[in-house]
Amino acid sequence: MAYTRAERLAIDTYSKCDTREIKYGTAGFRSKADQLDYIMYRMGLLAGLRAQDTSAAIGVMITASHNPEQDNGIKLVDPMGEMLAPAWEAHATTLVNAPDDGVAGVLEKIVSEACIDTNKKALVFVGRDTRPSSNRLRDAVIAGVTAIGGEVKDFGIISTPILHYVVTCYNDGENYGKATVKGYYQKIAQAFVKLRSSSSSHGNYDPVILFDGANGVGALAMTEFLNHLQDSLRVTIFNKGEGVLNHMCGADYVKVQQKWPEGVPKTQNVRCVSIDGDGDRVIYSVLDSEGRFHMLDGDKIATLVADYLQELVKSSGLKLKLGLVQTAYANGASTAYITKQLGIPVACARTGVKHLHRMAQQFDIGVYFEANGHGTVIFSTVAREAIQAAAKAKEGHAEKLSQVLDVINETVGDAISDMLLVESILHARGWSVLDWNEAYTDFPNRQMTVTVADRAVITTTDAERECVTPEGLQDAINKIVSAFSKGRSFVRPSGTEDIVRIYAEASTQEEADNLAIQVACAVYELAGGIGDRPKASMLL
């Protein structure tokens, strides 16, 4: 067989240690780090084949993002910075679940089905986060790539957005930017500084930021950015790595717990920017003069960005279709504000940026953000060319729009790029974070999880807003929701573990909490919940 050596290494060194069937999820594979060696090796094999299949460099990012430090994971990056193509997600699932002595057969089947010329070069770019396990797992990926004769370029410890960026630039002939880590920092920072210089600061805007680095790679990235921002922002970095990754800090903690991050001083009227463990999610928060906590999540960012871009497009005389993509997790108040106040079309996609990204491509300018702070803006070729032509002709605000375009990392959600975009808009409008927050008021909401024996019993439709199975669960949810003012709730299975996620919103926080608990109890009863019955102490 052609892949005898690859299979022998799978048997002797990277033997399968998990008998459960696992699936490539919305963010690749994630698990406890000590269970991932064989998965990393096999994904190295797959990345090499995908590189041959596309005749392009493929990215492999070793990270578990916002998960606890003892976890890790892997996700593959396609040639233009996209998430892995759906057909190859299926190949990944098949390869990972194959027995050790079946690896060669699966590889040969993939080659046959995809009609891959195995004589082509296989180039794989690898990046990793700061977890203690990432070095070892990086070695397993490299072993997989080299087992099929591929070549690896190891970028070391970098954020997920940087890996997406360099993959895109390399495969695009550096039309998008230089395919180096330095090139990433220079392009975005220079565009930001230029944009800031085109308008003077005024009003309530203050360039002071408390930066919550989640004790991860994003803190390192922010430190490097400060070397390029020419003192345009006054950023103090906290949670730089002295604590436990993502523990009581970072974007996910602030969003889900709706709390100020530990490790950041509670300074009133100074905004905190929290990112996650691999630097692709961002959440703003602030304590007002009375010490009350305010959170500005992905919905708030999306509305701010979409409104500003619409303003620039109109003032430039451009006829471009702008739209915003959300998920079911988007707060109902944000959707109403976007559609009724801003008049911007809104589409709803399944959870996971790969789904939002694809839907955003339906627009000339697609703004997409999950409520968790993961998102970006993408421009079609038509939009990009129209903006550049209008900027050259100095029409309206087209030149400013072209500068905004270069601040954005279109390849994937990028916490720091998104932060710089938000800061550019607040600066241009002379707004404080509290001014921004006054655009609309979120409906109170709450999230919970229920552990189940098998998450596959939960299936959904309508972008995960309606539960199909188990039978009777959606009827139960509808009955519960009907008893609450402005009530809304949905459930969805986790993509990586046997838990069901519950989202609820209502007119008051107490009602949102009660709604979440009641829906969680319905899931527990009808979907095979295990462990303790849901109760108030389990609210996220």
C-alpha positions in Angstrom: 0.0 0.0 0.0 1.1 3.6 -0.7 0.7 4.7 2.9 2.3 1.8 4.7 4.8 4.0 6.5 2.1 6.4 7.6 0.0 3.5 9.0 3.0 1.9 10.7 3.7 5.2 12.6 0.0 5.3 13.6 0.3 1.8 15.0 3.7 2.1 16.7 3.8 5.7 17.9 0.3 7.4 17.6 -2.1 4.6 18.4 -5.7 5.3 18.8 -6.6 5.8 22.5 -10.3 6.6 22.3 -13.0 4.1 21.2 -15.7 6.7 21.0 -16.8 7.9 17.6 -16.0 11.6 17.3 -16.8 14.2 14.7 -15.1 17.2 13.2 -17.1 20.0 14.8 -17.7 23.7 14.2 -14.1 24.3 15.4 -12.4 21.1 14.5 -11.5 18.5 17.1 -11.3 19.4 20.8 -10.8 17.2 23.9 -8.5 16.7 26.9 -5.0 17.2 25.7 -3.8 13.7 26.7 -6.4 12.2 24.3 -5.3 14.1 21.2 -1.9 12.8 20.0 -3.3 10.3 17.5 -5.8 12.9 16.3 -3.1 15.4 15.7 -1.0 12.9 13.8 -3.9 12.0 11.6 -4.8 15.6 10.9 -1.2 16.1 9.9 -1.7 13.4 7.3 -5.0 15.0 6.2 -3.5 18.5 6.0 -0.8 17.1 3.6 -3.4 15.5 1.4 -5.5 18.7 1.4 -2.4 20.7 0.4 -1.8 18.4 -2.6 -5.5 18.5 -3.4 -5.6 22.3 -3.6 -2.0 22.9 -4.8 -1.8 25.4 -2.0 -0.5 25.9 1.5 -2.9 24.6 4.2 -3.0 25.8 7.8 -3.1 23.8 11.0 -3.9 25.6 14.2 -3.3 23.8 17.5 -5.7 25.5 20.1 -8.8 24.9 22.1 -9.6 28.7 22.0 -11.7 29.6 25.1 -11.6 26.1 26.6 -9.8 25.3 29.9 -6.1 25.0 29.8 -6.1 21.2 30.2 -8.0 20.9 26.9 -6.5 21.3 23.4 -7.7 21.0 19.8 -7.0 21.4 16.2 -8.6 23.1 13.2 -7.5 23.2 9.6 -7.4 26.3 7.5 -8.2 26.2 3.7 -6.2 28.2 1.1 -8.0 31.5 1.4 -8.2 31.5 5.1 -11.6 29.8 5.3 -12.6 27.0 7.6 -12.1 23.5 6.1 -14.4 22.6 3.2 -17.4 20.4 4.3 -16.4 17.5 2.2 -13.0 17.4 3.9 -14.6 17.7 7.3 -16.2 14.3 6.4 -12.8 13.0 5.4 -11.4 14.2 8.8 -14.1 12.4 10.7 -13.5 9.2 8.8 -9.8 9.2 9.2 -9.9 10.0 12.9 -12.4 7.2 13.6 -10.5 4.6 11.6 -8.7 1.8 13.4 -4.9 2.1 13.5 -4.5 -0.6 10.9 -7.1 1.1 8.7 -5.3 4.4 8.3 -3.6 3.6 5.0 -6.9 2.4 3.5 -8.7 5.6 4.4 -5.9 7.7 3.0 -6.0 5.8 -0.3 -9.8 6.2 -0.4 -9.5 10.0 0.1 -6.9 10.2 -2.6 -9.1 8.2 -5.0 -12.3 10.1 -4.2 -10.7 13.6 -4.5 -8.6 12.6 -7.5 -5.4 13.9 -5.8 -2.1 14.0 -7.6 0.2 12.8 -4.8 3.3 13.9 -6.7 2.3 17.5 -5.9 4.0 19.5 -3.2 2.4 19.4 0.2 3.1 22.5 2.2 1.5 23.0 5.7 1.7 26.1 7.9 1.4 25.3 11.6 0.7 27.6 14.5 0.0 26.9 18.2 -1.3 28.6 21.3 0.4 28.9 24.7 -1.0 25.7 26.3 1.7 23.4 27.9 0.4 20.6 25.6 0.7 22.5 22.4 4.4 21.7 21.8 3.9 17.9 22.0 0.8 18.0 19.8 2.6 20.2 17.3 5.2 17.4 17.0 2.5 14.9 16.2 1.1 17.1 13.4 4.5 17.5 11.9 5.0 13.7 12.1 1.8 13.3 10.1 2.7 15.8 7.4 6.2 14.4 6.9 4.9 10.8 6.9 3.4 11.5 3.5 6.4 13.5 2.3 5.0 16.9 3.1 6.8 20.1 4.2 6.0 22.1 7.3 6.5 25.8 8.1 6.2 26.2 11.8 5.2 29.7 12.9 5.5 28.9 16.6 3.2 30.5 19.1 0.8 32.8 17.2 -2.9 33.7 17.4 -5.4 31.9 15.3 -6.1 35.0 13.2 -2.4 35.4 12.3 -2.3 31.8 11.0 -5.4 32.4 8.8 -3.8 35.7 7.6 -0.4 34.2 6.5 -2.1 31.2 4.8 -4.3 33.6 2.8 -1.4 36.0 1.9 0.8 33.1 0.8 -1.8 31.5 -1.5 -3.0 34.9 -2.9 0.5 35.8 -4.1 0.8 38.4 -1.3 -1.9 40.5 -3.0 -3.8 40.7 0.4 -0.5 41.3 2.3 2.9 39.9 3.2 2.8 36.3 4.2 4.7 36.9 7.4 3.9 37.5 11.0 5.6 40.9 10.8 3.5 41.7 7.7 0.3 41.0 9.6 1.2 43.5 12.3 2.4 46.1 9.9 -0.6 46.1 7.5 -3.3 46.3 10.2 -1.4 48.8 12.5 -0.4 51.1 9.6 -4.0 51.3 8.3 -5.3 52.0 11.8 -2.8 54.8 12.4 -3.5 56.3 9.0 -7.3 56.2 9.7 -6.9 57.8 13.1 -4.8 60.6 11.7 -7.5 61.5 9.1 -9.8 62.8 11.9 -9.0 64.4 15.2 -10.3 63.0 18.5 -13.2 64.8 19.9 -16.2 64.5 22.2 -16.2 61.8 24.8 -13.7 59.5 23.2 -10.7 58.5 25.4 -7.9 56.3 24.1 -7.3 54.5 27.4 -7.9 50.7 27.4 -7.6 48.0 30.0 -6.7 44.9 28.0 -7.6 41.4 29.3 -5.4 38.9 27.5 -7.0 35.8 29.0 -3.4 34.6 30.0 -3.0 33.5 26.4 -1.4 34.3 23.0 -3.5 37.4 22.5 -1.6 39.2 25.2 1.6 38.5 23.3 -0.1 39.8 20.1 -1.3 43.0 21.8 2.2 43.6 23.2 3.6 43.4 19.6 0.9 45.6 18.2 1.8 48.4 20.6 5.2 48.5 19.0 3.4 49.6 15.7 0.5 51.8 16.9 2.6 55.0 17.5 1.0 55.7 20.9 -2.4 56.2 19.3 -3.9 54.1 22.1 -3.0 53.9 25.8 -3.3 50.2 26.5 -2.4 48.5 29.8 -2.3 44.7 29.4 -3.5 42.4 32.2 -3.7 38.6 32.4 -0.5 38.4 30.3 0.3 34.8 31.1 1.0 34.9 34.8 -2.3 33.1 35.6 -4.2 30.1 34.2 -5.4 30.4 30.6 -9.0 31.5 30.3 -9.6 31.0 34.1 -12.0 33.7 35.3 -10.9 36.0 32.6 -11.1 36.4 28.8 -13.9 37.0 26.4 -15.9 33.8 27.1 -15.8 34.3 30.9 -17.0 37.9 30.6 -19.7 37.0 28.1 -21.2 33.9 29.7 -20.8 34.9 33.4 -21.6 38.6 32.6 -18.8 39.6 35.1 -15.8 41.9 35.1 -12.6 39.7 34.5 -10.4 38.8 37.4 -6.9 40.2 37.3 -8.1 43.6 35.8 -8.5 46.5 38.2 -12.1 47.7 38.6 -11.6 51.2 37.3 -14.8 53.1 36.6 -15.5 54.7 33.2 -12.5 53.0 31.6 -13.3 50.3 29.1 -11.9 46.7 29.3 -11.3 44.7 26.2 -11.3 41.0 26.8 -10.2 38.5 24.2 -10.1 34.7 24.3 -7.3 32.1 24.5 -6.4 32.1 20.8 -7.2 35.8 20.0 -10.3 35.5 17.8 -13.1 36.7 20.1 -13.5 40.1 21.7 -15.9 41.5 24.3 -16.0 45.0 25.6 -17.1 45.9 29.2 -17.2 48.9 31.4 -18.1 49.9 35.0 -20.0 53.2 35.1 -19.7 56.0 37.7 -21.9 54.0 40.1 -19.9 50.8 39.6 -22.6 49.0 37.5 -21.3 46.5 35.0 -22.1 46.9 31.3 -21.1 44.4 28.6 -20.8 45.1 24.9 -20.7 41.8 23.0 -20.6 40.7 19.4 -24.1 42.0 18.8 -23.1 45.5 20.0 -19.9 45.3 17.8 -21.9 44.2 14.8 -24.4 47.0 15.0 -21.7 49.6 15.5 -19.7 48.4 12.6 -22.7 47.9 10.2 -24.1 51.3 10.9 -20.7 53.0 10.3 -20.0 51.1 7.1 -23.5 51.9 5.8 -22.8 55.6 6.5 -19.5 55.5 4.6 -20.9 53.6 1.7 -23.8 56.0 1.3 -21.6 59.1 1.6 -19.3 57.7 -1.1 -22.2 57.2 -3.6 -21.6 53.5 -3.8 -24.4 51.1 -4.7 -23.3 48.1 -2.6 -25.5 45.6 -0.8 -24.6 45.5 2.9 -26.0 42.9 5.2 -25.4 41.6 8.7 -25.4 37.9 9.7 -26.2 36.7 13.3 -27.0 33.5 15.0 -29.8 32.4 17.3 -27.7 33.7 20.2 -28.0 37.2 19.0 -30.0 39.3 21.5 -33.5 40.1 20.2 -33.0 43.8 21.0 -30.0 43.9 18.6 -32.0 42.3 15.7 -34.8 44.7 16.2 -32.4 47.7 16.3 -30.6 46.6 13.1 -33.7 46.0 11.1 -36.0 48.8 12.4 -33.6 51.6 13.2 -30.7 51.0 10.8 -32.7 49.4 8.0 -30.0 46.8 7.3 -30.9 43.3 6.1 -30.3 40.6 8.7 -29.7 36.9 8.1 -29.5 34.1 10.7 -27.0 31.3 10.4 -26.2 28.2 12.4 -23.7 28.6 15.3 -20.1 28.6 14.1 -18.2 31.3 12.1 -17.9 29.0 9.1 -21.7 29.1 8.7 -21.8 32.9 9.2 -18.9 33.4 6.8 -20.6 31.5 4.0 -23.9 33.4 4.5 -22.0 36.8 4.6 -20.6 36.1 1.1 -24.1 36.7 -0.2 -23.6 40.4 0.3 -21.2 42.9 -1.3 -20.2 43.8 2.3 -21.1 41.1 4.8 -20.8 41.9 8.5 -21.0 38.8 10.7 -20.6 38.4 14.4 -21.6 35.8 16.9 -22.8 37.2 20.2 -19.6 35.7 21.8 -17.5 38.3 20.0 -16.3 36.1 17.1 -16.7 37.8 13.7 -15.4 40.1 11.0 -16.4 41.9 7.8 -15.9 40.5 4.4 -15.9 42.4 1.1 -16.7 40.9 -2.3 -14.3 41.5 -5.2 -16.9 43.8 -6.7 -17.1 45.8 -3.5 -13.4 46.0 -3.1 -12.8 47.3 -6.7 -15.7 49.8 -6.4 -14.3 51.2 -3.1 -10.8 51.5 -4.5 -12.0 53.2 -7.6 -14.1 55.7 -5.6 -11.2 56.4 -3.2 -8.9 57.1 -6.2 -11.5 59.5 -7.5 -11.8 61.0 -4.0 -15.6 60.6 -3.9 -17.2 61.3 -0.5 -15.7 59.2 2.3 -14.4 56.4 -0.1 -10.8 57.0 0.9 -11.7 56.5 4.6 -13.7 53.4 3.7 -10.6 52.0 1.9 -8.6 52.6 5.0 -11.2 50.9 7.2 -11.0 47.9 4.9 -7.3 47.5 5.6 -7.8 47.6 9.4 -10.1 44.6 9.0 -8.7 41.0 8.9 -11.2 39.5 6.6 -9.8 36.0 6.8 -11.4 35.1 10.2 -12.6 36.7 13.3 -9.7 38.6 14.8 -10.1 40.0 18.3 -7.4 42.7 18.0 -8.3 43.7 14.5 -11.9 44.0 15.6 -10.9 46.0 18.6 -9.0 48.5 16.4 -12.0 48.7 14.1 -14.2 49.5 17.1 -11.7 52.1 18.3 -11.6 53.7 14.9 -15.4 54.1 14.9 -15.6 55.4 18.5 -12.8 57.9 17.7 -14.5 59.1 14.6 -17.8 59.6 16.4 -16.4 61.0 19.6 -18.1 58.4 21.6 -17.3 56.8 24.9 -18.2 53.1 25.4 -21.2 54.2 27.4 -22.3 56.4 24.5 -22.1 53.4 22.3 -24.0 51.2 24.7 -26.9 53.6 24.7 -27.8 52.7 21.1 -30.2 50.0 22.4 -30.7 48.0 25.6 -30.2 44.3 25.5 -33.0 42.0 26.7 -31.9 40.2 29.9 -30.6 36.8 29.0 -29.1 33.7 30.5 -27.3 30.5 29.3 -27.2 27.1 30.9 -25.9 23.6 29.9 -27.4 20.2 30.6 -25.2 17.1 30.5 -26.9 14.2 28.5 -25.9 10.7 27.7 -25.9 11.3 24.0 -26.0 14.8 22.5 -27.1 13.3 19.1 -30.7 12.9 20.5 -31.0 16.7 20.0 -31.5 17.8 16.4 -32.5 21.2 15.3 -33.7 23.2 12.3 -34.3 26.9 11.3 -30.7 27.9 12.1 -30.9 26.0 15.4 -33.9 28.0 16.6 -36.3 25.0 16.6 -35.8 21.6 18.1 -36.8 18.6 15.9 -35.9 15.8 18.3 -36.6 14.4 20.8 -40.3 14.4 20.1 -42.2 16.8 22.4 -39.3 18.9 23.5 -40.1 21.9 21.2 -43.7 21.8 22.3 -42.5 21.9 25.9 -40.2 24.8 25.2 -43.0 26.7 23.5 -45.3 26.2 26.4 -42.7 27.4 28.9 -41.7 30.5 26.8 -45.4 31.5 26.4 -45.6 32.2 30.2 -42.8 34.9 30.1 -42.9 38.5 28.9 -40.7 38.9 25.8 -39.6 35.3 26.3 -37.4 33.5 23.8 -35.4 30.3 24.3 -33.8 27.6 22.2 -31.5 24.6 22.7 -28.7 23.1 20.7 -26.3 20.3 21.1 -22.6 21.0 21.7 -20.4 20.3 18.7 -17.7 18.7 20.9 -19.1 17.1 24.0 -22.3 15.5 25.4 -24.0 18.6 26.6 -27.0 20.6 25.5 -26.7 24.4 25.5 -29.7 26.5 26.6 -30.3 30.2 25.8 -33.1 32.2 27.3 -34.1 35.9 27.3 -37.0 37.7 28.8 -38.1 41.2 30.0 -36.2 40.9 33.4 -33.1 39.1 34.5 -35.1 37.1 37.1 -37.5 35.9 34.4 -34.6 35.1 32.0 -33.0 33.0 34.8 -36.2 31.2 35.5 -36.9 30.6 31.9 -33.5 29.1 31.4 -33.9 26.8 34.4 -37.4 25.6 33.3 -36.2 24.9 29.7 -33.1 23.1 31.1 -35.4 20.9 33.2 -37.4 20.0 30.1 -34.2 19.1 28.3 -33.1 17.0 31.3 -36.3 15.1 31.3 -36.9 14.6 27.6 -33.3 14.3 26.3 -31.8 11.9 28.8 -30.1 14.2 31.2 -27.6 12.8 33.6 -26.2 14.1 36.9 -28.0 16.6 39.0 -31.3 18.1 37.9 -30.9 21.7 36.6 -31.2 24.4 39.3 -30.3 28.1 39.9 -26.8 27.4 41.1 -26.0 25.9 37.6 -26.8 29.1 35.7 -23.8 30.2 33.6 
